Amino acid sequence: MSTYDNLRHLADSWGLVAMGVVFLLLCLWPFRPGASAMNTEAANSIFKDENDGQ
């Protein structure tokens, strides 16, 4: 078996699993317990005026 075939087999099996795990982690990241305050701040940031802090 050539190097290409070995890398292709690895990418087809464990590469797909790794990409699936990363996808799930990124989808669930905003729902973690400590993220509520940051999510609210990000959602309301478009309503802040540039001169509110002055």
N, CA, C and O atoms as CSV, one atom per row, in Angstrom:
chain,resi,resn,atom,element,x,y,z
A,1,MET,N,N,0.840,-1.173,0.000
A,1,MET,CA,C,0.000,0.000,0.000
A,1,MET,C,C,0.892,1.246,0.000
A,1,MET,O,O,1.904,1.296,0.699
A,2,SER,N,N,0.509,2.231,-0.780
A,2,SER,CA,C,1.319,3.446,-0.884
A,2,SER,C,C,0.961,4.433,0.228
A,2,SER,O,O,-0.030,4.266,0.938
A,3,THR,N,N,1.777,5.438,0.353
A,3,THR,CA,C,1.532,6.484,1.352
A,3,THR,C,C,0.206,7.172,1.069
A,3,THR,O,O,-0.553,7.472,1.991
A,4,TYR,N,N,-0.068,7.418,-0.185
A,4,TYR,CA,C,-1.329,8.061,-0.561
A,4,TYR,C,C,-2.526,7.231,-0.093
A,4,TYR,O,O,-3.476,7.769,0.477
A,5,ASP,N,N,-2.477,5.934,-0.334
A,5,ASP,CA,C,-3.585,5.065,0.071
A,5,ASP,C,C,-3.761,5.057,1.584
A,5,ASP,O,O,-4.889,5.054,2.076
A,6,ASN,N,N,-2.657,5.051,2.324
A,6,ASN,CA,C,-2.740,5.078,3.786
A,6,ASN,C,C,-3.360,6.387,4.283
A,6,ASN,O,O,-4.226,6.381,5.158
A,7,LEU,N,N,-2.907,7.508,3.714
A,7,LEU,CA,C,-3.462,8.798,4.123
A,7,LEU,C,C,-4.928,8.928,3.715
A,7,LEU,O,O,-5.729,9.510,4.447
A,8,ARG,N,N,-5.276,8.395,2.565
A,8,ARG,CA,C,-6.662,8.443,2.106
A,8,ARG,C,C,-7.554,7.629,3.031
A,8,ARG,O,O,-8.655,8.067,3.365
A,9,HIS,N,N,-7.105,6.469,3.444
A,9,HIS,CA,C,-7.880,5.637,4.366
A,9,HIS,C,C,-8.044,6.338,5.712
A,9,HIS,O,O,-9.125,6.311,6.301
A,10,LEU,N,N,-6.984,6.956,6.195
A,10,LEU,CA,C,-7.052,7.682,7.463
A,10,LEU,C,C,-8.036,8.840,7.378
A,10,LEU,O,O,-8.832,9.048,8.293
A,11,ALA,N,N,-7.988,9.592,6.289
A,11,ALA,CA,C,-8.889,10.729,6.120
A,11,ALA,C,C,-10.334,10.270,5.974
A,11,ALA,O,O,-11.244,10.931,6.476
A,12,ASP,N,N,-10.556,9.160,5.303
A,12,ASP,CA,C,-11.915,8.662,5.110
A,12,ASP,C,C,-12.526,8.144,6.406
A,12,ASP,O,O,-13.746,8.187,6.568
A,13,SER,N,N,-11.719,7.665,7.311
A,13,SER,CA,C,-12.283,7.100,8.534
A,13,SER,C,C,-12.176,8.089,9.698
A,13,SER,O,O,-13.184,8.664,10.109
A,14,TRP,N,N,-10.995,8.288,10.221
A,14,TRP,CA,C,-10.826,9.115,11.408
A,14,TRP,C,C,-10.919,10.604,11.105
A,14,TRP,O,O,-11.273,11.383,11.989
A,15,GLY,N,N,-10.616,11.013,9.903
A,15,GLY,CA,C,-10.765,12.419,9.537
A,15,GLY,C,C,-12.221,12.844,9.583
A,15,GLY,O,O,-12.539,13.941,10.043
A,16,LEU,N,N,-13.100,11.985,9.110
A,16,LEU,CA,C,-14.530,12.270,9.150
A,16,LEU,C,C,-15.032,12.331,10.583
A,16,LEU,O,O,-15.842,13.194,10.921
A,17,VAL,N,N,-14.569,11.440,11.411
A,17,VAL,CA,C,-14.964,11.454,12.823
A,17,VAL,C,C,-14.477,12.738,13.496
A,17,VAL,O,O,-15.223,13.361,14.252
A,18,ALA,N,N,-13.243,13.134,13.229
A,18,ALA,CA,C,-12.693,14.349,13.832
A,18,ALA,C,C,-13.464,15.582,13.377
A,18,ALA,O,O,-13.755,16.457,14.193
A,19,MET,N,N,-13.798,15.668,12.098
A,19,MET,CA,C,-14.568,16.813,11.606
A,19,MET,C,C,-15.966,16.829,12.220
A,19,MET,O,O,-16.494,17.902,12.511
A,20,GLY,N,N,-16.566,15.676,12.418
A,20,GLY,CA,C,-17.880,15.607,13.055
A,20,GLY,C,C,-17.841,16.080,14.491
A,20,GLY,O,O,-18.741,16.790,14.939
A,21,VAL,N,N,-16.801,15.691,15.218
A,21,VAL,CA,C,-16.656,16.116,16.616
A,21,VAL,C,C,-16.440,17.627,16.699
A,21,VAL,O,O,-17.037,18.292,17.545
A,22,VAL,N,N,-15.599,18.165,15.835
A,22,VAL,CA,C,-15.361,19.612,15.819
A,22,VAL,C,C,-16.647,20.355,15.475
A,22,VAL,O,O,-16.942,21.386,16.080
A,23,PHE,N,N,-17.412,19.850,14.517
A,23,PHE,CA,C,-18.678,20.471,14.147
A,23,PHE,C,C,-19.636,20.502,15.333
A,23,PHE,O,O,-20.250,21.533,15.605
A,24,LEU,N,N,-19.769,19.390,16.035
A,24,LEU,CA,C,-20.665,19.343,17.187
A,24,LEU,C,C,-20.213,20.288,18.292
A,24,LEU,O,O,-21.038,20.962,18.909
A,25,LEU,N,N,-18.910,20.343,18.544
A,25,LEU,CA,C,-18.404,21.260,19.569
A,25,LEU,C,C,-18.686,22.706,19.212
A,25,LEU,O,O,-19.077,23.491,20.077
A,26,LEU,N,N,-18.496,23.071,17.954
A,26,LEU,CA,C,-18.758,24.447,17.548
A,26,LEU,C,C,-20.246,24.784,17.583
A,26,LEU,O,O,-20.616,25.922,17.871
A,27,CYS,N,N,-21.090,23.815,17.296
A,27,CYS,CA,C,-22.536,24.055,17.367
A,27,CYS,C,C,-23.016,24.191,18.807
A,27,CYS,O,O,-23.944,24.954,19.076
A,28,LEU,N,N,-22.407,23.474,19.725
A,28,LEU,CA,C,-22.843,23.498,21.122
A,28,LEU,C,C,-22.155,24.575,21.953
A,28,LEU,O,O,-22.589,24.857,23.070
A,29,TRP,N,N,-21.096,25.181,21.433
A,29,TRP,CA,C,-20.317,26.171,22.174
A,29,TRP,C,C,-21.172,27.322,22.716
A,29,TRP,O,O,-20.983,27.688,23.876
A,30,PRO,N,N,-22.094,27.912,21.959
A,30,PRO,CA,C,-22.884,29.030,22.494
A,30,PRO,C,C,-23.844,28.628,23.611
A,30,PRO,O,O,-24.333,29.493,24.338
A,31,PHE,N,N,-24.121,27.342,23.761
A,31,PHE,CA,C,-25.087,26.886,24.750
A,31,PHE,C,C,-24.454,26.420,26.055
A,31,PHE,O,O,-25.140,25.870,26.916
A,32,ARG,N,N,-23.138,26.638,26.207
A,32,ARG,CA,C,-22.479,26.214,27.444
A,32,ARG,C,C,-22.973,27.089,28.590
A,32,ARG,O,O,-23.467,28.189,28.346
A,33,PRO,N,N,-22.852,26.627,29.840
A,33,PRO,CA,C,-23.437,27.335,30.975
A,33,PRO,C,C,-22.955,28.780,31.164
A,33,PRO,O,O,-23.770,29.630,31.524
A,34,GLY,N,N,-21.704,29.093,30.944
A,34,GLY,CA,C,-21.214,30.437,31.219
A,34,GLY,C,C,-21.338,31.420,30.075
A,34,GLY,O,O,-20.835,32.538,30.178
A,35,ALA,N,N,-21.986,31.045,28.997
A,35,ALA,CA,C,-21.995,31.884,27.803
A,35,ALA,C,C,-23.193,32.819,27.713
A,35,ALA,O,O,-23.272,33.618,26.780
A,36,SER,N,N,-24.108,32.743,28.636
A,36,SER,CA,C,-25.330,33.539,28.531
A,36,SER,C,C,-25.057,35.032,28.500
A,36,SER,O,O,-25.650,35.751,27.696
A,37,ALA,N,N,-24.178,35.506,29.355
A,37,ALA,CA,C,-23.891,36.944,29.405
A,37,ALA,C,C,-23.234,37.418,28.110
A,37,ALA,O,O,-23.589,38.475,27.589
A,38,MET,N,N,-22.295,36.657,27.596
A,38,MET,CA,C,-21.631,37.042,26.342
A,38,MET,C,C,-22.601,36.993,25.160
A,38,MET,O,O,-22.525,37.833,24.263
A,39,ASN,N,N,-23.515,36.010,25.154
A,39,ASN,CA,C,-24.490,35.922,24.072
A,39,ASN,C,C,-25.436,37.114,24.093
A,39,ASN,O,O,-25.767,37.660,23.040
A,40,THR,N,N,-25.870,37.517,25.269
A,40,THR,CA,C,-26.753,38.675,25.400
A,40,THR,C,C,-26.036,39.946,24.975
A,40,THR,O,O,-26.609,40.778,24.271
A,41,GLU,N,N,-24.792,40.099,25.395
A,41,GLU,CA,C,-24.022,41.281,25.009
A,41,GLU,C,C,-23.817,41.333,23.497
A,41,GLU,O,O,-23.934,42.402,22.898
A,42,ALA,N,N,-23.518,40.216,22.883
A,42,ALA,CA,C,-23.324,40.181,21.435
A,42,ALA,C,C,-24.629,40.475,20.692
A,42,ALA,O,O,-24.621,41.147,19.661
A,43,ALA,N,N,-25.741,39.974,21.213
A,43,ALA,CA,C,-27.029,40.198,20.557
A,43,ALA,C,C,-27.444,41.659,20.630
A,43,ALA,O,O,-28.064,42.172,19.699
A,44,ASN,N,N,-27.108,42.344,21.738
A,44,ASN,CA,C,-27.518,43.734,21.918
A,44,ASN,C,C,-26.475,44.739,21.462
A,44,ASN,O,O,-26.726,45.943,21.522
A,45,SER,N,N,-25.323,44.289,21.013
A,45,SER,CA,C,-24.247,45.207,20.643
A,45,SER,C,C,-24.604,46.064,19.432
A,45,SER,O,O,-24.082,47.170,19.294
A,46,ILE,N,N,-25.471,45.587,18.560
A,46,ILE,CA,C,-25.826,46.373,17.380
A,46,ILE,C,C,-26.713,47.559,17.742
A,46,ILE,O,O,-26.862,48.477,16.935
A,47,PHE,N,N,-27.301,47.562,18.927
A,47,PHE,CA,C,-28.186,48.650,19.330
A,47,PHE,C,C,-27.444,49.744,20.105
A,47,PHE,O,O,-28.029,50.785,20.406
A,48,LYS,N,N,-26.178,49.526,20.431
A,48,LYS,CA,C,-25.415,50.515,21.183
A,48,LYS,C,C,-24.954,51.633,20.248
A,48,LYS,O,O,-24.532,51.390,19.118
A,49,ASP,N,N,-25.044,52.838,20.743
A,49,ASP,CA,C,-24.568,53.984,19.992
A,49,ASP,C,C,-23.093,54.200,20.305
A,49,ASP,O,O,-22.623,53.853,21.389
A,50,GLU,N,N,-22.378,54.764,19.367
A,50,GLU,CA,C,-20.948,55.005,19.583
A,50,GLU,C,C,-20.708,55.969,20.732
A,50,GLU,O,O,-19.654,55.914,21.366
A,51,ASN,N,N,-21.646,56.839,21.014
A,51,ASN,CA,C,-21.451,57.863,22.042
A,51,ASN,C,C,-22.080,57.489,23.379
A,51,ASN,O,O,-22.139,58.337,24.270
A,52,ASP,N,N,-22.549,56.267,23.558
A,52,ASP,CA,C,-23.169,55.855,24.821
A,52,ASP,C,C,-22.202,55.886,25.979
A,52,ASP,O,O,-22.606,56.197,27.100
A,53,GLY,N,N,-20.951,55.578,25.754
A,53,GLY,CA,C,-19.974,55.509,26.838
A,53,GLY,C,C,-19.439,56.856,27.267
A,53,GLY,O,O,-18.670,56.926,28.226
A,54,GLN,N,N,-19.817,57.927,26.595
A,54,GLN,CA,C,-19.252,59.245,26.907
A,54,GLN,C,C,-20.222,60.118,27.633
A,54,GLN,O,O,-19.897,61.258,27.966
